[in-house]
Amino acid sequence: MLPYTPPDTLMFPLFSAIQRKAWVRAKRLCYELILCDSERKSYHDLYVRLEQITNLIDRRLHPRVAVSQETTASSDAEKSSRQGSL
């Protein structure tokens, strides 16, 4: 269990990480904010956006892995749709 950290102490490092485009660090800090104050929907929305950014970066850095995952996912979807129609 993590010790309680007031959300205000995490805001400056979070915005600093976003300004420096340190997306993974920003995502981790945002997750800590969610743990501190899970009632705030804005933290969840920001985390989702940071997750999308890191996923896009991963796809650009590793395009072959992303393509193989997409083809596997599409073939799995086709298989499940065929089985559902039988």
Protein Blocks (a to p, Z undefined) as FASTA:
>chain_A
ZZdddfklmmmmmmmmmmnopaklmmmmmmmmmmmmmmbmklmmmmmmmmmmmmmmmmmm
mmmlmmmmmmmmmmmmmmmmmmmmZZ
